[in-house]
Amino acid sequence: MKGKGSYNEIAGQSVERLAALSDGVFAVAMTLLALDLRAPAMELIHSDQDLWNALAGMASRLLLFVVSFMTLGIFWVGQQTQLNHLKRSSRGLSWIHLGFLLAVCLTPFSTTLLAGFWHYRTAVFAYWLNILALGLLLYVSWVCAEGTGLVRENAPGHLANSIKRRIVVAQAWYAFAAALVFIDARLSVGLFAAVQLNYALAPRIPGMGASGSEAK
């Protein structure tokens, strides 16, 4: 058992390898999002009006592609912000981040599901649960890093509170967006898009927690 404990203490310590794996997984997931976008069948297009109508029919898929691309971009920045302030990783923290990457891999599926069935509550909730998993695992990873002394000593004093506050505020907005499905699914999708724009562009909107001076 001593040998096993020693292995657990030395395994998964490289932050650089974890960041490299993360970059690869995010790149693939972002690329897979585009696979759901297909040009209209040529045999069905006989005029500009036909093409315009076909593209208009794809509007929801295009919107969700952009929203989900921003989602992954935001969480990639969030994970990189955390990793950049760690002096090393650990076996436990590495597995938490692997769980986070699992949620990243599920994003193309939940996006395709929502694009095809956006008017069903189940599809909206599946999409929200995917985002919830991303936020929850990112939050847990930071708490784990803090609790096990993995954060760099020279990290800014406000960093820990900024990271946790932004995740909590964002997840509260996502939950509110999901709840709007009981009124109209279009409201849910619209608020998902608005929240993502807020965190991607980082304007100073009170209560949204996206100030450029804070870490995501």
Rosetta constraint file for C-alpha pairs under 8 A:
AtomPair CA 1 CA 5 HARMONIC 6.23 0.50
AtomPair CA 2 CA 6 HARMONIC 6.22 0.50
AtomPair CA 3 CA 7 HARMONIC 6.27 0.50
AtomPair CA 4 CA 8 HARMONIC 6.34 0.50
AtomPair CA 5 CA 9 HARMONIC 6.32 0.50
AtomPair CA 6 CA 10 HARMONIC 6.53 0.50
AtomPair CA 7 CA 11 HARMONIC 5.86 0.50
AtomPair CA 8 CA 91 HARMONIC 6.20 0.50
AtomPair CA 9 CA 90 HARMONIC 7.25 0.50
AtomPair CA 9 CA 91 HARMONIC 7.17 0.50
AtomPair CA 10 CA 90 HARMONIC 7.35 0.50
AtomPair CA 10 CA 91 HARMONIC 7.53 0.50
AtomPair CA 11 CA 90 HARMONIC 6.45 0.50
AtomPair CA 11 CA 91 HARMONIC 5.18 0.50
AtomPair CA 12 CA 89 HARMONIC 6.27 0.50
AtomPair CA 12 CA 90 HARMONIC 5.07 0.50
AtomPair CA 12 CA 91 HARMONIC 4.56 0.50
AtomPair CA 12 CA 94 HARMONIC 5.93 0.50
AtomPair CA 13 CA 88 HARMONIC 5.52 0.50
AtomPair CA 13 CA 89 HARMONIC 4.20 0.50
AtomPair CA 13 CA 90 HARMONIC 4.66 0.50
AtomPair CA 13 CA 91 HARMONIC 6.71 0.50
AtomPair CA 13 CA 94 HARMONIC 7.87 0.50
AtomPair CA 14 CA 18 HARMONIC 6.47 0.50
AtomPair CA 14 CA 88 HARMONIC 6.01 0.50
AtomPair CA 14 CA 89 HARMONIC 5.74 0.50
AtomPair CA 14 CA 90 HARMONIC 7.83 0.50
AtomPair CA 15 CA 19 HARMONIC 6.09 0.50
AtomPair CA 15 CA 83 HARMONIC 6.53 0.50
AtomPair CA 15 CA 86 HARMONIC 7.34 0.50
AtomPair CA 15 CA 87 HARMONIC 7.70 0.50
AtomPair CA 15 CA 88 HARMONIC 5.51 0.50
AtomPair CA 15 CA 89 HARMONIC 5.40 0.50
AtomPair CA 16 CA 20 HARMONIC 6.14 0.50
AtomPair CA 17 CA 21 HARMONIC 6.18 0.50
AtomPair CA 18 CA 22 HARMONIC 6.13 0.50
AtomPair CA 18 CA 94 HARMONIC 7.10 0.50
AtomPair CA 19 CA 23 HARMONIC 6.15 0.50
AtomPair CA 19 CA 80 HARMONIC 7.11 0.50
AtomPair CA 19 CA 83 HARMONIC 7.09 0.50
AtomPair CA 20 CA 24 HARMONIC 6.41 0.50
AtomPair CA 21 CA 25 HARMONIC 6.25 0.50
AtomPair CA 22 CA 26 HARMONIC 6.08 0.50
AtomPair CA 22 CA 101 HARMONIC 6.91 0.50
AtomPair CA 23 CA 27 HARMONIC 6.07 0.50
AtomPair CA 23 CA 76 HARMONIC 7.93 0.50
AtomPair CA 24 CA 28 HARMONIC 6.28 0.50
AtomPair CA 25 CA 29 HARMONIC 6.12 0.50
AtomPair CA 25 CA 101 HARMONIC 6.89 0.50
AtomPair CA 25 CA 104 HARMONIC 7.56 0.50
AtomPair CA 25 CA 105 HARMONIC 7.21 0.50
AtomPair CA 26 CA 30 HARMONIC 5.99 0.50
AtomPair CA 26 CA 72 HARMONIC 7.07 0.50
AtomPair CA 26 CA 76 HARMONIC 7.11 0.50
AtomPair CA 26 CA 101 HARMONIC 7.89 0.50
AtomPair CA 26 CA 104 HARMONIC 6.87 0.50
AtomPair CA 26 CA 105 HARMONIC 7.83 0.50
AtomPair CA 27 CA 31 HARMONIC 6.23 0.50
AtomPair CA 28 CA 32 HARMONIC 6.13 0.50
AtomPair CA 29 CA 33 HARMONIC 6.43 0.50
AtomPair CA 29 CA 104 HARMONIC 6.80 0.50
AtomPair CA 29 CA 105 HARMONIC 5.75 0.50
AtomPair CA 29 CA 107 HARMONIC 7.23 0.50
AtomPair CA 29 CA 108 HARMONIC 6.45 0.50
AtomPair CA 30 CA 34 HARMONIC 7.30 0.50
AtomPair CA 30 CA 69 HARMONIC 6.12 0.50
AtomPair CA 30 CA 72 HARMONIC 7.10 0.50
AtomPair CA 30 CA 108 HARMONIC 7.73 0.50
AtomPair CA 31 CA 35 HARMONIC 7.23 0.50
AtomPair CA 32 CA 36 HARMONIC 7.69 0.50
AtomPair CA 32 CA 108 HARMONIC 6.20 0.50
AtomPair CA 33 CA 37 HARMONIC 7.98 0.50
AtomPair CA 33 CA 65 HARMONIC 6.27 0.50
AtomPair CA 33 CA 68 HARMONIC 7.71 0.50
AtomPair CA 33 CA 69 HARMONIC 7.36 0.50
AtomPair CA 33 CA 108 HARMONIC 5.07 0.50
AtomPair CA 33 CA 111 HARMONIC 7.55 0.50
AtomPair CA 33 CA 112 HARMONIC 7.95 0.50
AtomPair CA 34 CA 65 HARMONIC 6.91 0.50
AtomPair CA 36 CA 61 HARMONIC 7.74 0.50
AtomPair CA 36 CA 112 HARMONIC 6.71 0.50
AtomPair CA 37 CA 61 HARMONIC 7.10 0.50
AtomPair CA 37 CA 62 HARMONIC 7.29 0.50
AtomPair CA 40 CA 44 HARMONIC 7.45 0.50
AtomPair CA 40 CA 45 HARMONIC 7.49 0.50
AtomPair CA 40 CA 51 HARMONIC 7.47 0.50
AtomPair CA 40 CA 54 HARMONIC 6.37 0.50
AtomPair CA 40 CA 55 HARMONIC 7.56 0.50
AtomPair CA 41 CA 45 HARMONIC 6.95 0.50
AtomPair CA 44 CA 50 HARMONIC 7.66 0.50
AtomPair CA 45 CA 50 HARMONIC 5.33 0.50
AtomPair CA 45 CA 51 HARMONIC 5.79 0.50
AtomPair CA 46 CA 50 HARMONIC 6.24 0.50
AtomPair CA 46 CA 51 HARMONIC 7.74 0.50
AtomPair CA 47 CA 51 HARMONIC 6.44 0.50
AtomPair CA 48 CA 52 HARMONIC 6.03 0.50
AtomPair CA 49 CA 53 HARMONIC 6.07 0.50
AtomPair CA 50 CA 54 HARMONIC 6.16 0.50
AtomPair CA 51 CA 55 HARMONIC 6.16 0.50
AtomPair CA 52 CA 56 HARMONIC 6.08 0.50
AtomPair CA 53 CA 57 HARMONIC 6.26 0.50
AtomPair CA 54 CA 58 HARMONIC 6.60 0.50
AtomPair CA 55 CA 59 HARMONIC 6.54 0.50
AtomPair CA 58 CA 62 HARMONIC 6.20 0.50
AtomPair CA 59 CA 63 HARMONIC 6.10 0.50
AtomPair CA 60 CA 64 HARMONIC 6.18 0.50
AtomPair CA 60 CA 115 HARMONIC 6.35 0.50
AtomPair CA 61 CA 65 HARMONIC 6.04 0.50
AtomPair CA 61 CA 115 HARMONIC 5.25 0.50
AtomPair CA 61 CA 116 HARMONIC 7.89 0.50
AtomPair CA 62 CA 66 HARMONIC 6.36 0.50
AtomPair CA 63 CA 67 HARMONIC 6.16 0.50
AtomPair CA 64 CA 68 HARMONIC 5.87 0.50
AtomPair CA 64 CA 111 HARMONIC 6.66 0.50
AtomPair CA 64 CA 114 HARMONIC 7.97 0.50
AtomPair CA 64 CA 115 HARMONIC 6.53 0.50
AtomPair CA 65 CA 69 HARMONIC 5.96 0.50
AtomPair CA 65 CA 111 HARMONIC 7.35 0.50
AtomPair CA 66 CA 70 HARMONIC 6.17 0.50
AtomPair CA 67 CA 71 HARMONIC 6.15 0.50
AtomPair CA 67 CA 192 HARMONIC 7.45 0.50
AtomPair CA 67 CA 193 HARMONIC 5.49 0.50
AtomPair CA 67 CA 196 HARMONIC 6.55 0.50
AtomPair CA 68 CA 72 HARMONIC 6.22 0.50
AtomPair CA 68 CA 107 HARMONIC 7.44 0.50
AtomPair CA 68 CA 108 HARMONIC 7.95 0.50
AtomPair CA 68 CA 111 HARMONIC 6.79 0.50
AtomPair CA 69 CA 73 HARMONIC 6.14 0.50
AtomPair CA 70 CA 74 HARMONIC 5.98 0.50
AtomPair CA 70 CA 196 HARMONIC 6.24 0.50
AtomPair CA 70 CA 197 HARMONIC 7.57 0.50
AtomPair CA 70 CA 200 HARMONIC 6.65 0.50
AtomPair CA 71 CA 75 HARMONIC 6.32 0.50
AtomPair CA 71 CA 196 HARMONIC 6.27 0.50
AtomPair CA 72 CA 76 HARMONIC 5.91 0.50
AtomPair CA 72 CA 104 HARMONIC 7.19 0.50
AtomPair CA 73 CA 77 HARMONIC 6.24 0.50
AtomPair CA 73 CA 200 HARMONIC 7.87 0.50
AtomPair CA 74 CA 78 HARMONIC 6.20 0.50
AtomPair CA 74 CA 196 HARMONIC 7.85 0.50
AtomPair CA 74 CA 199 HARMONIC 6.95 0.50
AtomPair CA 74 CA 200 HARMONIC 6.31 0.50
AtomPair CA 74 CA 216 HARMONIC 7.60 0.50
AtomPair CA 75 CA 79 HARMONIC 6.06 0.50
AtomPair CA 75 CA 134 HARMONIC 7.46 0.50
AtomPair CA 75 CA 135 HARMONIC 7.95 0.50
AtomPair CA 75 CA 216 HARMONIC 7.95 0.50
AtomPair CA 76 CA 80 HARMONIC 6.09 0.50
AtomPair CA 77 CA 81 HARMONIC 5.98 0.50
AtomPair CA 77 CA 216 HARMONIC 6.74 0.50
AtomPair CA 78 CA 82 HARMONIC 6.50 0.50
AtomPair CA 78 CA 138 HARMONIC 7.72 0.50
AtomPair CA 78 CA 215 HARMONIC 7.41 0.50
AtomPair CA 78 CA 216 HARMONIC 4.71 0.50
AtomPair CA 79 CA 83 HARMONIC 6.22 0.50
AtomPair CA 79 CA 138 HARMONIC 6.87 0.50
AtomPair CA 80 CA 84 HARMONIC 5.88 0.50
AtomPair CA 81 CA 85 HARMONIC 6.75 0.50
AtomPair CA 81 CA 215 HARMONIC 6.77 0.50
AtomPair CA 81 CA 216 HARMONIC 6.89 0.50
AtomPair CA 82 CA 86 HARMONIC 6.76 0.50
AtomPair CA 82 CA 142 HARMONIC 6.89 0.50
AtomPair CA 85 CA 151 HARMONIC 5.89 0.50
AtomPair CA 85 CA 152 HARMONIC 5.66 0.50
AtomPair CA 85 CA 155 HARMONIC 6.26 0.50
AtomPair CA 86 CA 145 HARMONIC 7.67 0.50
AtomPair CA 86 CA 150 HARMONIC 5.59 0.50
AtomPair CA 86 CA 151 HARMONIC 4.44 0.50
AtomPair CA 86 CA 152 HARMONIC 5.26 0.50
AtomPair CA 87 CA 150 HARMONIC 5.85 0.50
AtomPair CA 87 CA 151 HARMONIC 5.90 0.50
AtomPair CA 87 CA 152 HARMONIC 5.11 0.50
AtomPair CA 88 CA 150 HARMONIC 5.95 0.50
AtomPair CA 88 CA 151 HARMONIC 7.83 0.50
AtomPair CA 89 CA 93 HARMONIC 6.22 0.50
AtomPair CA 89 CA 94 HARMONIC 6.61 0.50
AtomPair CA 89 CA 145 HARMONIC 7.90 0.50
AtomPair CA 89 CA 150 HARMONIC 6.59 0.50
AtomPair CA 90 CA 94 HARMONIC 5.94 0.50
AtomPair CA 91 CA 95 HARMONIC 6.37 0.50
AtomPair CA 92 CA 96 HARMONIC 6.42 0.50
AtomPair CA 93 CA 97 HARMONIC 6.30 0.50
AtomPair CA 93 CA 141 HARMONIC 6.23 0.50
AtomPair CA 93 CA 144 HARMONIC 6.70 0.50
AtomPair CA 93 CA 145 HARMONIC 6.96 0.50
AtomPair CA 94 CA 98 HARMONIC 6.16 0.50
AtomPair CA 95 CA 99 HARMONIC 6.20 0.50
AtomPair CA 96 CA 100 HARMONIC 6.30 0.50
AtomPair CA 96 CA 137 HARMONIC 6.65 0.50
AtomPair CA 96 CA 140 HARMONIC 7.66 0.50
AtomPair CA 96 CA 141 HARMONIC 6.07 0.50
AtomPair CA 97 CA 101 HARMONIC 6.17 0.50
AtomPair CA 97 CA 137 HARMONIC 7.33 0.50
AtomPair CA 97 CA 138 HARMONIC 7.60 0.50
AtomPair CA 97 CA 141 HARMONIC 6.84 0.50
AtomPair CA 98 CA 102 HARMONIC 6.22 0.50
AtomPair CA 99 CA 103 HARMONIC 6.57 0.50
AtomPair CA 99 CA 137 HARMONIC 7.14 0.50
AtomPair CA 100 CA 104 HARMONIC 6.44 0.50
AtomPair CA 100 CA 133 HARMONIC 7.40 0.50
AtomPair CA 100 CA 134 HARMONIC 5.82 0.50
AtomPair CA 100 CA 137 HARMONIC 5.54 0.50
AtomPair CA 100 CA 138 HARMONIC 6.77 0.50
AtomPair CA 101 CA 105 HARMONIC 6.22 0.50
AtomPair CA 102 CA 106 HARMONIC 6.47 0.50
AtomPair CA 103 CA 107 HARMONIC 6.57 0.50
AtomPair CA 103 CA 130 HARMONIC 6.29 0.50
AtomPair CA 103 CA 131 HARMONIC 7.97 0.50
AtomPair CA 103 CA 133 HARMONIC 6.32 0.50
AtomPair CA 103 CA 134 HARMONIC 5.85 0.50
AtomPair CA 104 CA 134 HARMONIC 7.07 0.50
AtomPair CA 106 CA 110 HARMONIC 6.35 0.50
AtomPair CA 106 CA 130 HARMONIC 7.11 0.50
AtomPair CA 107 CA 111 HARMONIC 5.98 0.50
AtomPair CA 107 CA 127 HARMONIC 7.78 0.50
AtomPair CA 107 CA 130 HARMONIC 6.60 0.50
AtomPair CA 108 CA 112 HARMONIC 6.14 0.50
AtomPair CA 109 CA 113 HARMONIC 6.13 0.50
AtomPair CA 110 CA 114 HARMONIC 6.12 0.50
AtomPair CA 110 CA 123 HARMONIC 7.55 0.50
AtomPair CA 110 CA 126 HARMONIC 6.29 0.50
AtomPair CA 110 CA 127 HARMONIC 5.05 0.50
AtomPair CA 110 CA 130 HARMONIC 7.03 0.50
AtomPair CA 111 CA 115 HARMONIC 6.04 0.50
AtomPair CA 111 CA 127 HARMONIC 6.58 0.50
AtomPair CA 112 CA 116 HARMONIC 6.19 0.50
AtomPair CA 113 CA 117 HARMONIC 5.99 0.50
AtomPair CA 113 CA 118 HARMONIC 7.59 0.50
AtomPair CA 113 CA 123 HARMONIC 5.96 0.50
AtomPair CA 113 CA 127 HARMONIC 7.89 0.50
AtomPair CA 114 CA 118 HARMONIC 4.60 0.50
AtomPair CA 114 CA 123 HARMONIC 5.01 0.50
AtomPair CA 114 CA 124 HARMONIC 6.07 0.50
AtomPair CA 114 CA 126 HARMONIC 7.94 0.50
AtomPair CA 114 CA 127 HARMONIC 6.63 0.50
AtomPair CA 117 CA 123 HARMONIC 5.98 0.50
AtomPair CA 118 CA 123 HARMONIC 6.06 0.50
AtomPair CA 118 CA 124 HARMONIC 6.32 0.50
AtomPair CA 118 CA 185 HARMONIC 6.69 0.50
AtomPair CA 118 CA 186 HARMONIC 7.88 0.50
AtomPair CA 118 CA 189 HARMONIC 7.97 0.50
AtomPair CA 119 CA 123 HARMONIC 7.79 0.50
AtomPair CA 119 CA 124 HARMONIC 7.95 0.50
AtomPair CA 119 CA 185 HARMONIC 5.54 0.50
AtomPair CA 119 CA 186 HARMONIC 7.57 0.50
AtomPair CA 120 CA 124 HARMONIC 6.71 0.50
AtomPair CA 120 CA 185 HARMONIC 7.38 0.50
AtomPair CA 121 CA 125 HARMONIC 6.09 0.50
AtomPair CA 121 CA 181 HARMONIC 6.24 0.50
AtomPair CA 121 CA 182 HARMONIC 7.65 0.50
AtomPair CA 121 CA 185 HARMONIC 7.24 0.50
AtomPair CA 122 CA 126 HARMONIC 6.06 0.50
AtomPair CA 123 CA 127 HARMONIC 6.27 0.50
AtomPair CA 124 CA 128 HARMONIC 6.21 0.50
AtomPair CA 124 CA 178 HARMONIC 6.53 0.50
AtomPair CA 124 CA 181 HARMONIC 7.27 0.50
AtomPair CA 124 CA 185 HARMONIC 7.48 0.50
AtomPair CA 124 CA 188 HARMONIC 7.62 0.50
AtomPair CA 124 CA 189 HARMONIC 7.99 0.50
AtomPair CA 125 CA 129 HARMONIC 5.96 0.50
AtomPair CA 125 CA 178 HARMONIC 6.34 0.50
AtomPair CA 126 CA 130 HARMONIC 6.33 0.50
AtomPair CA 127 CA 131 HARMONIC 6.56 0.50
AtomPair CA 128 CA 132 HARMONIC 6.03 0.50
AtomPair CA 128 CA 174 HARMONIC 6.89 0.50
AtomPair CA 128 CA 175 HARMONIC 7.20 0.50
AtomPair CA 128 CA 178 HARMONIC 6.26 0.50
AtomPair CA 129 CA 133 HARMONIC 6.06 0.50
AtomPair CA 130 CA 134 HARMONIC 6.42 0.50
AtomPair CA 131 CA 135 HARMONIC 6.28 0.50
AtomPair CA 131 CA 174 HARMONIC 7.79 0.50
AtomPair CA 132 CA 136 HARMONIC 5.91 0.50
AtomPair CA 132 CA 171 HARMONIC 6.62 0.50
AtomPair CA 132 CA 174 HARMONIC 7.88 0.50
AtomPair CA 133 CA 137 HARMONIC 6.00 0.50
AtomPair CA 134 CA 138 HARMONIC 6.16 0.50
AtomPair CA 135 CA 139 HARMONIC 6.10 0.50
AtomPair CA 135 CA 167 HARMONIC 6.19 0.50
AtomPair CA 135 CA 171 HARMONIC 6.74 0.50
AtomPair CA 136 CA 140 HARMONIC 6.13 0.50
AtomPair CA 137 CA 141 HARMONIC 5.99 0.50
AtomPair CA 138 CA 142 HARMONIC 6.51 0.50
AtomPair CA 139 CA 143 HARMONIC 6.37 0.50
AtomPair CA 139 CA 163 HARMONIC 8.00 0.50
AtomPair CA 139 CA 164 HARMONIC 6.33 0.50
AtomPair CA 139 CA 167 HARMONIC 6.75 0.50
AtomPair CA 140 CA 144 HARMONIC 6.00 0.50
AtomPair CA 141 CA 145 HARMONIC 6.13 0.50
AtomPair CA 142 CA 146 HARMONIC 6.13 0.50
AtomPair CA 142 CA 160 HARMONIC 7.92 0.50
AtomPair CA 142 CA 164 HARMONIC 7.91 0.50
AtomPair CA 143 CA 147 HARMONIC 6.03 0.50
AtomPair CA 144 CA 148 HARMONIC 6.11 0.50
AtomPair CA 145 CA 149 HARMONIC 6.19 0.50
AtomPair CA 145 CA 150 HARMONIC 5.00 0.50
AtomPair CA 145 CA 151 HARMONIC 6.10 0.50
AtomPair CA 146 CA 150 HARMONIC 6.23 0.50
AtomPair CA 146 CA 151 HARMONIC 5.99 0.50
AtomPair CA 151 CA 155 HARMONIC 7.18 0.50
AtomPair CA 155 CA 159 HARMONIC 6.92 0.50
AtomPair CA 158 CA 162 HARMONIC 6.05 0.50
AtomPair CA 159 CA 163 HARMONIC 6.10 0.50
AtomPair CA 159 CA 214 HARMONIC 7.52 0.50
AtomPair CA 159 CA 215 HARMONIC 6.75 0.50
AtomPair CA 160 CA 164 HARMONIC 6.32 0.50
AtomPair CA 161 CA 165 HARMONIC 5.80 0.50
AtomPair CA 162 CA 166 HARMONIC 6.03 0.50
AtomPair CA 162 CA 214 HARMONIC 5.72 0.50
AtomPair CA 162 CA 215 HARMONIC 6.00 0.50
AtomPair CA 162 CA 216 HARMONIC 7.51 0.50
AtomPair CA 163 CA 167 HARMONIC 6.38 0.50
AtomPair CA 163 CA 214 HARMONIC 7.47 0.50
AtomPair CA 163 CA 215 HARMONIC 5.63 0.50
AtomPair CA 163 CA 216 HARMONIC 5.61 0.50
AtomPair CA 164 CA 168 HARMONIC 6.21 0.50
AtomPair CA 165 CA 169 HARMONIC 6.04 0.50
AtomPair CA 165 CA 209 HARMONIC 7.44 0.50
AtomPair CA 166 CA 170 HARMONIC 5.96 0.50
AtomPair CA 166 CA 209 HARMONIC 5.46 0.50
AtomPair CA 166 CA 210 HARMONIC 7.11 0.50
AtomPair CA 166 CA 215 HARMONIC 7.80 0.50
AtomPair CA 166 CA 216 HARMONIC 6.19 0.50
AtomPair CA 167 CA 171 HARMONIC 6.07 0.50
AtomPair CA 167 CA 216 HARMONIC 7.30 0.50
AtomPair CA 168 CA 172 HARMONIC 6.17 0.50
AtomPair CA 169 CA 173 HARMONIC 6.45 0.50
AtomPair CA 169 CA 207 HARMONIC 7.93 0.50
AtomPair CA 169 CA 208 HARMONIC 6.65 0.50
AtomPair CA 169 CA 209 HARMONIC 6.44 0.50
AtomPair CA 170 CA 174 HARMONIC 6.28 0.50
AtomPair CA 170 CA 195 HARMONIC 7.55 0.50
AtomPair CA 170 CA 208 HARMONIC 7.22 0.50
AtomPair CA 170 CA 209 HARMONIC 7.50 0.50
AtomPair CA 171 CA 175 HARMONIC 6.07 0.50
AtomPair CA 172 CA 176 HARMONIC 6.24 0.50
AtomPair CA 173 CA 177 HARMONIC 6.15 0.50
AtomPair CA 173 CA 195 HARMONIC 7.09 0.50
AtomPair CA 174 CA 178 HARMONIC 6.25 0.50
AtomPair CA 174 CA 191 HARMONIC 7.90 0.50
AtomPair CA 174 CA 192 HARMONIC 6.44 0.50
AtomPair CA 174 CA 195 HARMONIC 7.49 0.50
AtomPair CA 175 CA 179 HARMONIC 6.22 0.50
AtomPair CA 176 CA 180 HARMONIC 6.45 0.50
AtomPair CA 177 CA 181 HARMONIC 7.41 0.50
AtomPair CA 177 CA 187 HARMONIC 7.28 0.50
AtomPair CA 177 CA 188 HARMONIC 4.62 0.50
AtomPair CA 177 CA 189 HARMONIC 7.34 0.50
AtomPair CA 177 CA 191 HARMONIC 5.46 0.50
AtomPair CA 177 CA 192 HARMONIC 6.04 0.50
AtomPair CA 178 CA 188 HARMONIC 5.53 0.50
AtomPair CA 179 CA 188 HARMONIC 7.32 0.50
AtomPair CA 180 CA 184 HARMONIC 6.24 0.50
AtomPair CA 180 CA 185 HARMONIC 6.79 0.50
AtomPair CA 180 CA 187 HARMONIC 6.06 0.50
AtomPair CA 180 CA 188 HARMONIC 5.22 0.50
AtomPair CA 181 CA 185 HARMONIC 4.32 0.50
AtomPair CA 181 CA 186 HARMONIC 7.49 0.50
AtomPair CA 181 CA 187 HARMONIC 6.82 0.50
AtomPair CA 181 CA 188 HARMONIC 5.48 0.50
AtomPair CA 183 CA 187 HARMONIC 7.63 0.50
AtomPair CA 184 CA 188 HARMONIC 6.99 0.50
AtomPair CA 185 CA 189 HARMONIC 6.45 0.50
AtomPair CA 186 CA 190 HARMONIC 5.97 0.50
AtomPair CA 187 CA 191 HARMONIC 6.08 0.50
AtomPair CA 188 CA 192 HARMONIC 6.14 0.50
AtomPair CA 189 CA 193 HARMONIC 6.26 0.50
AtomPair CA 190 CA 194 HARMONIC 6.23 0.50
AtomPair CA 191 CA 195 HARMONIC 6.03 0.50
AtomPair CA 192 CA 196 HARMONIC 6.27 0.50
AtomPair CA 193 CA 197 HARMONIC 6.19 0.50
AtomPair CA 194 CA 198 HARMONIC 6.18 0.50
AtomPair CA 195 CA 199 HARMONIC 6.36 0.50
AtomPair CA 196 CA 200 HARMONIC 5.94 0.50
AtomPair CA 197 CA 201 HARMONIC 5.83 0.50
AtomPair CA 197 CA 202 HARMONIC 7.84 0.50
AtomPair CA 198 CA 202 HARMONIC 5.42 0.50
AtomPair CA 198 CA 203 HARMONIC 6.36 0.50
AtomPair CA 198 CA 208 HARMONIC 7.63 0.50
AtomPair CA 198 CA 210 HARMONIC 6.70 0.50
AtomPair CA 199 CA 203 HARMONIC 7.84 0.50
AtomPair CA 199 CA 210 HARMONIC 5.50 0.50
AtomPair CA 202 CA 210 HARMONIC 4.86 0.50
AtomPair CA 202 CA 211 HARMONIC 5.64 0.50
AtomPair CA 202 CA 212 HARMONIC 5.63 0.50
AtomPair CA 203 CA 210 HARMONIC 6.47 0.50
AtomPair CA 203 CA 211 HARMONIC 6.26 0.50
AtomPair CA 203 CA 212 HARMONIC 7.25 0.50
AtomPair CA 204 CA 210 HARMONIC 6.47 0.50
AtomPair CA 204 CA 211 HARMONIC 5.15 0.50
AtomPair CA 204 CA 212 HARMONIC 7.52 0.50
AtomPair CA 205 CA 209 HARMONIC 7.38 0.50
AtomPair CA 205 CA 210 HARMONIC 7.10 0.50
AtomPair CA 205 CA 211 HARMONIC 7.51 0.50
AtomPair CA 210 CA 214 HARMONIC 7.13 0.50
AtomPair CA 210 CA 216 HARMONIC 7.85 0.50
